[in-house]
Amino acid sequence: MSRMVHRSNCGVKIIHGLLQNINPATGDLILPSIAITTPSELSTIISKAKIAQCVWGNLSLSKRVELLRQSITTGIIPMASQLSTTITNEMGKVLSESQLEVQAAIDMRGKWLDMVREANEDVVLVEHDNNKKADAEDEDDARVLEAAAAAESVVVRDPLGVVAVLSPWNFPASEISYLAIPALVAGNAVIVKPSEHTPLSGAMYCAALASALPEGVLQVVQGDGTVGEQLVSSDDVHMVAMTGSTATGKRIMKNCATSLKRLVLELGGKDPMIVFADADLDVAARDAVTNSLANAGQVCCSIERLYVEKSVQVEFEQKVVEIARIHKVGMPMEEGVTVGPLVSRMQLEHVKRQVKESMEDGATMLYESAIPTAIDTTTTNMDCEIQHGGNFHPITVLGNLQQSMSIQKVETFGPIIAISTFDGSEENAITLANDTEYGLTACVYTADLEKASRVARRIRAGQVGINCYSADEAHLKCPW
């Protein structure tokens, strides 16, 4: 029997045009398998989106917001439990975190959706300058200036057309919301390609979000990077919004450059946390552990580099280990488990390699948790064996890290708490924090708020939290 088998860039196996969707905790094949969108199907979907956009874009802004709010209320809320379970089964996030993600997507129907609507409203600009008439050299000039002073300018935000959304696997519901809903509110039609790791979650969420919208306004395509490239290359796609790796973002930017497509890219991070000796070490240690381990460390703004002032290194490390011991790696559907498996065997091997190389280069293993007993399953599907096990990595606390190590440079995306030291000076802290190609978020912990402000302003990051994790505490209108 002939068979067509290949593997996507992120390690997902594709057999006979079907994504082999694997539960990362058990290694079981998740059914039904998802068919990859063919080029002819993609062409039809894009044509349908173009037609639908004309209808959708002609609706009033308030009507579009009303229909989106209705979709969230009547479409997403009733299937919230099912969607949460599907997310956990597909990418391994513990169930409580999946539930929080889905609830966050539901909560977008409130103030967040109002804020998006407000950003799309017409803006009337009126200039009132009575002094201009006095500056006129003659009566004709005076009449022109008087008319100009009374004139109104109206800034109108028109839709671009068709927007492609390439969503990530680590937040398969909420990230679609963040990327697709603003485009829809603005009057665009949207085509979503979910990650090949979470095709069912993406399809389920989009079907619910589209439930009250005109047909064709929100559609889904499935597949790996090949399908994504075909989508973003279409001349009938006018904008691309993507969350994912920096390498993928660069390829998309290059692809879109020839047609000058608009781009929204949210890429990787290697986010630093600076802890000065005068900080509340209990709070800093708690935040460090929480935001290194959330989603098994698979968050673009995870704390991936901890710089603690040398004079309090030992005390801080002890507090971190004490808190880390409270967490448990295990099956993500089990109560009490706080860290599930990594999304794929490829990601697991990457994290293992970083830890191994760090230890070989002189890092200290301060703590390593237990993981579930090894699972080794073999799933047979269409004459092709797929061997997987649970992709569990221990919660790991590393000390004595040097800036030259790979783990300090390359995004980890795993349950690793990586601690190194600085000499206590602001300059040294800033230099270490900025020693990266990334610049997403950062945190500074100190009792001296003036010092914190000085340091925060010099860190090259989009958001900097002072004595807090910025992604949790930032105002809704803060740029991201």
C-alpha positions as CSV (number, residue, x, y, z in Angstrom):
1,M,0.0,0.0,0.0
2,S,1.4,3.4,-1.0
3,R,1.5,6.2,1.6
4,M,2.5,9.8,1.7
5,V,4.1,10.8,5.0
6,H,6.0,13.9,5.9
7,R,6.6,16.0,9.0
8,S,5.9,19.7,9.4
9,N,8.6,22.1,10.6
10,C,7.3,21.9,14.2
11,G,7.3,18.1,14.2
12,V,3.6,17.3,13.4
13,K,3.3,14.2,11.2
14,I,1.1,14.4,8.2
15,I,-0.2,11.2,6.5
16,H,-2.3,11.1,3.4
17,G,-3.1,14.8,3.8
18,L,-4.3,14.4,7.4
19,L,-2.7,16.0,10.5
20,Q,-1.8,13.4,13.1
21,N,-3.0,15.2,16.2
22,I,-1.3,13.7,19.2
23,N,-2.2,14.1,22.9
24,P,1.2,15.2,24.4
25,A,0.4,13.7,27.8
26,T,-0.6,10.2,26.6
27,G,0.8,9.8,23.1
28,D,-2.7,8.9,21.9
29,L,-3.9,9.9,18.4
30,I,-6.8,12.5,18.8
31,L,-9.7,11.8,16.4
32,P,-11.1,12.9,14.1
33,S,-7.9,13.6,12.1
34,I,-8.0,17.0,10.4
35,A,-7.7,17.2,6.6
36,I,-5.2,19.8,5.3
37,T,-6.7,22.5,3.2
38,T,-5.8,22.0,-0.5
39,P,-4.7,24.8,-2.8
40,S,-8.1,24.7,-4.6
41,E,-10.0,24.8,-1.4
42,L,-7.9,27.7,-0.2
43,S,-8.7,29.6,-3.4
44,T,-12.4,29.0,-2.8
45,I,-12.2,30.2,0.8
46,I,-10.3,33.4,-0.1
47,S,-12.9,34.2,-2.9
48,K,-15.7,33.6,-0.4
49,A,-14.0,35.9,2.1
50,K,-13.7,38.7,-0.5
51,I,-17.5,38.5,-1.2
52,A,-18.4,38.3,2.5
53,Q,-16.2,41.2,3.4
54,C,-18.2,43.6,1.1
55,V,-21.4,42.8,3.1
56,W,-19.7,42.8,6.5
57,G,-17.8,46.0,5.9
58,N,-21.0,47.8,4.9
59,L,-22.6,47.1,8.2
60,S,-22.3,49.8,10.8
61,L,-19.6,49.6,13.4
62,S,-22.1,49.1,16.2
63,K,-23.8,46.3,14.3
64,R,-20.6,44.4,13.8
65,V,-19.8,44.7,17.5
66,E,-23.3,43.6,18.4
67,L,-23.0,40.5,16.3
68,L,-19.5,39.6,17.7
69,R,-20.8,40.0,21.2
70,Q,-23.7,37.8,20.3
71,S,-21.4,35.1,18.9
72,I,-19.4,35.1,22.1
73,T,-22.5,34.9,24.3
74,T,-24.4,32.3,22.3
75,G,-21.6,30.5,20.6
76,I,-18.6,30.3,22.9
77,I,-20.1,30.3,26.4
78,P,-22.2,27.1,25.8
79,M,-19.2,25.1,24.7
80,A,-16.6,26.6,27.1
81,S,-16.2,23.3,29.0
82,Q,-15.7,21.2,25.8
83,L,-13.3,23.8,24.4
84,S,-11.2,23.8,27.6
85,T,-10.9,20.0,27.5
86,T,-10.0,20.0,23.8
87,I,-7.2,22.5,24.5
88,T,-5.8,20.4,27.3
89,N,-5.9,17.2,25.2
90,E,-4.3,18.9,22.2
91,M,-1.4,20.9,23.7
92,G,-1.1,19.6,27.3
93,K,-2.0,22.7,29.3
94,V,-3.4,21.8,32.7
95,L,-7.2,21.9,32.7
96,S,-7.5,24.9,35.1
97,E,-5.3,27.0,32.8
98,S,-7.3,26.0,29.8
99,Q,-10.5,27.0,31.6
100,L,-8.9,30.4,32.5
101,E,-7.9,30.9,28.8
102,V,-11.4,30.2,27.6
103,Q,-12.9,32.5,30.2
104,A,-10.5,35.2,29.2
105,A,-11.8,34.8,25.6
106,I,-15.4,35.1,26.8
107,D,-14.6,38.2,28.9
108,M,-13.4,40.0,25.8
109,R,-17.1,40.7,25.1
110,G,-17.0,43.4,27.8
111,K,-14.6,46.3,28.2
112,W,-12.1,45.0,25.7
113,L,-14.6,44.8,22.9
114,D,-15.8,48.3,23.8
115,M,-12.2,49.5,23.6
116,V,-11.8,48.0,20.1
117,R,-15.0,49.6,19.0
118,E,-13.8,53.0,20.3
119,A,-10.6,52.7,18.4
120,N,-12.5,52.3,15.1
121,E,-15.0,55.2,15.6
122,D,-14.8,58.2,13.4
123,V,-12.7,61.1,14.8
124,V,-13.9,64.6,14.1
125,L,-11.1,67.3,14.1
126,V,-12.3,70.9,14.4
127,E,-10.0,73.9,14.4
128,H,-11.2,77.0,16.1
129,D,-8.6,79.8,15.8
130,N,-10.2,83.3,15.8
131,N,-6.8,84.9,15.6
132,K,-6.3,83.7,12.0
133,K,-8.9,86.3,10.7
134,A,-6.9,89.1,12.3
135,D,-3.8,87.9,10.5
136,A,-5.4,88.2,7.0
137,E,-3.9,90.8,4.6
138,D,-7.3,91.5,2.9
139,E,-11.0,90.6,3.0
140,D,-10.6,87.7,0.6
141,D,-7.9,86.2,2.8
142,A,-10.1,86.8,5.8
143,R,-13.0,84.9,4.3
144,V,-10.8,81.9,3.4
145,L,-9.3,81.8,6.8
146,E,-12.7,82.1,8.5
147,A,-14.1,79.2,6.4
148,A,-11.0,77.1,7.3
149,A,-11.4,77.8,11.0
150,A,-15.0,76.6,10.9
151,A,-14.3,73.5,8.8
152,E,-14.3,69.9,10.1
153,S,-11.9,67.1,9.2
154,V,-13.2,63.5,9.8
155,V,-10.8,60.6,10.2
156,V,-12.5,57.5,9.0
157,R,-11.0,54.0,9.5
158,D,-11.9,51.8,6.5
159,P,-11.4,48.0,6.4
160,L,-8.4,46.6,4.5
161,G,-10.3,43.6,3.0
162,V,-9.2,40.1,3.9
163,V,-7.0,39.4,6.9
164,A,-5.0,36.2,7.5
165,V,-4.6,35.2,11.1
166,L,-1.9,32.6,11.9
167,S,-2.5,31.6,15.5
168,P,-0.1,29.8,17.9
169,W,-0.6,26.5,19.8
170,N,0.2,27.8,23.3
171,F,-3.0,29.9,23.6
172,P,-5.2,28.4,20.8
173,A,-8.4,30.3,21.8
174,S,-7.4,33.6,23.3
175,E,-4.8,34.4,20.7
176,I,-7.3,34.0,17.9
177,S,-9.5,36.4,19.8
178,Y,-6.7,39.0,20.1
179,L,-5.8,38.8,16.4
180,A,-9.1,38.2,14.7
181,I,-11.7,40.2,16.7
182,P,-10.0,43.7,16.1
183,A,-9.8,42.8,12.4
184,L,-13.5,41.8,12.3
185,V,-14.6,44.9,14.3
186,A,-12.8,47.0,11.6
187,G,-14.9,45.4,8.9
188,N,-12.5,42.9,7.5
189,A,-13.1,39.3,6.7
190,V,-10.8,36.9,8.5
191,I,-9.2,33.6,7.5
192,V,-7.6,31.8,10.5
193,K,-5.0,29.1,10.2
194,P,-4.7,27.5,13.6
195,S,-1.4,25.8,14.6
196,E,-1.1,22.3,13.4
197,H,-0.7,21.3,17.1
198,T,-4.2,22.6,17.9
199,P,-6.4,22.2,14.8
200,L,-9.5,21.1,16.7
201,S,-9.3,23.8,19.3
202,G,-8.9,26.4,16.6
203,A,-11.7,25.1,14.5
204,M,-14.0,24.8,17.4
205,Y,-13.4,28.3,18.7
206,C,-13.7,29.9,15.2
207,A,-17.0,28.0,14.5
208,A,-18.4,29.4,17.8
209,L,-17.1,33.0,17.1
210,A,-18.6,32.8,13.6
211,S,-22.0,31.6,14.7
212,A,-23.8,34.9,14.6
213,L,-21.7,36.4,11.7
214,P,-22.7,36.4,8.0
215,E,-21.4,33.4,6.2
216,G,-17.8,33.6,5.0
217,V,-16.8,36.5,7.3
218,L,-14.7,34.2,9.5
219,Q,-13.3,31.0,8.0
220,V,-10.7,28.4,8.9
221,V,-8.0,26.7,6.9
222,Q,-5.9,23.8,8.3
223,G,-2.4,22.6,7.7
224,D,1.3,23.3,8.3
225,G,3.6,26.1,7.2
226,T,3.0,25.2,3.6
227,V,-0.7,26.2,3.8
228,G,0.2,29.3,5.8
229,E,2.6,30.4,3.2
230,Q,0.0,29.8,0.4
231,L,-2.5,31.9,2.5
232,V,-0.2,34.9,3.2
233,S,1.1,34.9,-0.4
234,S,-2.3,35.4,-2.0
235,D,-2.8,38.8,-3.7
236,D,-6.3,38.8,-2.3
237,V,-5.1,38.8,1.4
238,H,-4.4,42.3,2.5
239,M,-3.0,41.9,6.0
240,V,-1.4,39.2,8.0
241,A,-1.6,38.9,11.8
242,M,0.6,36.2,13.4
243,T,1.8,35.1,16.8
244,G,4.7,32.7,16.8
245,S,8.4,32.2,16.6
246,T,10.8,34.9,15.5
247,A,12.0,32.7,12.6
248,T,8.5,32.2,11.3
249,G,7.9,35.9,11.6
250,K,10.9,36.7,9.5
251,R,9.7,34.4,6.8
252,I,6.3,35.9,6.8
253,M,7.7,39.4,6.7
254,K,9.9,38.5,3.7
255,N,6.9,36.9,2.0
256,C,4.7,39.9,2.5
257,A,7.2,42.5,1.5
258,T,6.7,42.1,-2.3
259,S,3.1,43.1,-2.0
260,L,3.5,45.5,0.9
261,K,1.0,43.7,3.0
262,R,0.2,45.2,6.5
263,L,1.7,43.1,9.3
264,V,1.0,42.5,13.0
265,L,3.7,40.1,14.4
266,E,4.0,39.1,18.1
267,L,7.1,36.9,18.3
268,G,9.4,35.3,20.8
269,G,10.9,36.4,24.1
270,K,13.7,35.8,26.5
271,D,12.3,38.0,29.3
272,P,14.4,39.1,32.2
273,M,13.5,39.6,35.8
274,I,15.9,41.8,37.9
275,V,15.8,41.3,41.7
276,F,17.7,43.9,43.8
277,A,18.8,43.1,47.4
278,D,16.2,45.5,48.9
279,A,13.3,43.8,47.1
280,D,10.5,41.9,48.9
281,L,12.2,38.5,48.2
282,D,9.1,36.5,49.0
283,V,7.0,38.3,46.4
284,A,9.8,38.2,43.9
285,A,10.4,34.5,44.4
286,R,6.7,33.8,44.1
287,D,6.3,35.8,40.9
288,A,9.5,34.2,39.5
289,V,8.3,30.7,39.9
290,T,4.7,31.4,38.9
291,N,5.7,33.1,35.7
292,S,8.4,30.7,34.8
293,L,6.1,27.7,35.1
294,A,2.7,28.9,33.8
295,N,1.7,26.8,30.8
296,A,4.8,24.7,31.5
297,G,6.9,27.7,30.6
298,Q,5.4,27.8,27.1
299,V,4.5,31.5,27.1
300,C,6.2,34.2,24.9
301,C,6.5,36.4,28.0
302,S,7.6,33.8,30.5
303,I,10.4,34.8,32.9
304,E,13.3,33.0,31.2
305,R,16.2,34.9,32.8
306,L,16.4,35.7,36.5
307,Y,19.1,38.2,37.7
308,V,19.4,38.4,41.4
309,E,21.8,40.7,43.3
310,K,24.7,38.6,44.4
311,S,24.4,39.5,48.1
312,V,21.0,37.8,48.4
313,Q,21.6,35.0,45.9
314,V,21.5,32.1,48.4
315,E,18.4,33.4,50.3
316,F,16.6,34.0,47.0
317,E,17.5,30.6,45.6
318,Q,16.2,28.9,48.7
319,K,12.9,30.7,48.5
320,V,12.5,29.8,44.8
321,V,13.2,26.1,45.4
322,E,10.8,26.1,48.3
323,I,8.0,27.5,46.1
324,A,8.9,25.3,43.1
325,R,8.5,22.2,45.3
326,I,4.8,23.0,45.7
327,H,4.2,22.6,42.0
328,K,3.5,19.2,40.5
329,V,4.2,17.8,37.0
330,G,1.6,15.4,35.9
331,M,-1.4,14.4,33.7
332,P,-3.0,17.8,32.9
333,M,-6.6,16.6,33.6
334,E,-5.7,15.5,37.1
335,E,-6.6,17.7,40.1
336,G,-3.6,19.2,41.8
337,V,-1.3,19.1,38.8
338,T,0.1,22.5,37.9
339,V,2.5,21.7,35.1
340,G,1.5,19.5,32.2
341,P,3.6,18.1,29.3
342,L,5.3,20.1,26.7
343,V,3.5,20.4,23.4
344,S,5.6,18.0,21.4
345,R,8.6,15.6,21.5
346,M,10.6,18.2,19.5
347,Q,10.0,20.8,22.2
348,L,10.9,18.4,24.9
349,E,14.2,17.5,23.3
350,H,15.0,21.2,22.8
351,V,14.5,21.9,26.6
352,K,16.4,18.8,27.6
353,R,19.3,19.8,25.4
354,Q,19.4,23.3,26.9
355,V,19.5,21.9,30.4
356,K,22.2,19.3,29.5
357,E,24.4,21.9,27.8
358,S,24.1,24.3,30.8
359,M,25.1,21.6,33.3
360,E,28.1,20.6,31.1
361,D,29.1,24.3,31.0
362,G,29.0,24.6,34.8
363,A,25.4,25.4,35.9
364,T,24.2,24.1,39.2
365,M,21.0,21.9,39.5
366,L,19.3,23.5,42.5
367,Y,16.1,21.4,42.1
368,E,14.6,18.9,39.8
369,S,11.0,17.6,40.3
370,A,9.6,14.2,39.7
371,I,7.7,13.5,36.5
372,P,5.0,10.8,35.8
373,T,6.1,7.3,35.1
374,A,7.3,7.0,31.5
375,I,4.5,6.3,29.0
376,D,5.5,4.7,25.7
377,T,2.6,4.1,23.4
378,T,2.4,3.2,19.7
379,T,-0.5,4.3,17.7
380,T,-1.1,2.6,14.3
381,N,-2.9,4.7,11.8
382,M,-3.2,4.1,8.1
383,D,-0.3,1.6,8.0
384,C,2.1,4.1,9.7
385,E,3.2,3.7,13.3
386,I,3.5,6.8,15.4
387,Q,5.6,6.3,18.5
388,H,5.1,8.9,21.3
389,G,5.2,9.1,25.0
390,G,4.2,11.8,27.5
391,N,6.3,14.9,26.8
392,F,7.0,15.6,30.5
393,H,10.0,17.7,31.6
394,P,10.8,18.1,35.3
395,I,10.4,21.5,37.0
396,T,14.0,22.5,37.0
397,V,15.8,25.3,39.0
398,L,19.2,26.1,37.7
399,G,21.8,28.4,39.3
400,N,25.3,29.6,38.5
401,L,24.3,30.4,34.9
402,Q,26.7,32.4,32.8
403,Q,25.6,34.9,30.2
404,S,27.4,33.0,27.4
405,M,25.3,29.9,27.8
406,S,22.7,29.0,25.2
407,I,20.0,28.9,27.9
408,Q,20.6,32.7,28.4
409,K,20.3,33.5,24.7
410,V,17.9,31.1,23.1
411,E,14.2,30.9,23.9
412,T,13.5,27.9,26.2
413,F,9.8,27.5,26.3
414,G,9.9,25.0,29.2
415,P,9.4,24.6,33.0
416,I,12.9,26.0,33.8
417,I,13.7,28.6,36.4
418,A,17.0,30.0,35.3
419,I,18.9,32.0,38.0
420,S,22.1,34.0,37.6
421,T,23.5,37.0,39.5
422,F,24.5,40.6,39.0
423,D,26.8,42.9,41.2
424,G,23.9,45.1,42.5
425,S,24.6,48.1,40.3
426,E,21.9,49.5,38.0
427,E,24.3,49.5,35.1
428,N,25.1,45.8,35.4
429,A,21.5,44.9,35.7
430,I,20.5,46.9,32.7
431,T,23.4,45.5,30.6
432,L,22.4,41.9,31.4
433,A,18.7,42.5,30.8
434,N,19.4,44.1,27.4
435,D,21.9,41.4,26.3
436,T,19.3,39.7,24.1
437,E,17.8,39.9,20.6
438,Y,14.3,39.9,22.1
439,G,12.4,42.7,23.8
440,L,8.9,41.7,24.9
441,T,8.6,42.2,28.6
442,A,10.7,42.5,31.7
443,C,10.3,42.9,35.5
444,V,12.3,44.9,38.1
445,Y,11.9,44.2,41.8
446,T,13.2,46.7,44.4
447,A,11.9,48.8,47.3
448,D,13.4,51.9,45.7
449,L,10.8,53.1,43.2
450,E,13.0,55.8,41.8
451,K,15.7,53.3,41.1
452,A,13.1,50.9,39.6
453,S,11.9,53.7,37.3
454,R,15.4,54.5,36.1
455,V,16.2,50.9,35.4
456,A,12.8,50.2,33.8
457,R,13.1,53.1,31.4
458,R,16.5,51.8,30.1
459,I,15.5,48.2,29.6
460,R,14.7,47.6,25.9
461,A,11.3,45.9,26.3
462,G,7.8,46.6,25.3
463,Q,6.5,46.4,28.9
464,V,8.4,46.5,32.2
465,G,6.7,45.6,35.4
466,I,7.9,47.2,38.6
467,N,7.4,44.8,41.5
468,C,4.9,42.9,39.4
469,Y,4.5,40.8,36.3
470,S,3.4,43.3,33.7
471,A,1.3,41.0,31.6
472,D,-1.0,40.5,34.6
473,E,-1.1,44.0,35.9
474,A,-0.8,46.3,32.8
475,H,-3.8,48.5,31.9
476,L,-6.0,47.2,29.2
477,K,-4.9,50.0,26.9
478,C,-1.2,49.5,27.3
479,P,0.6,48.6,24.0
480,W,1.7,45.0,23.6
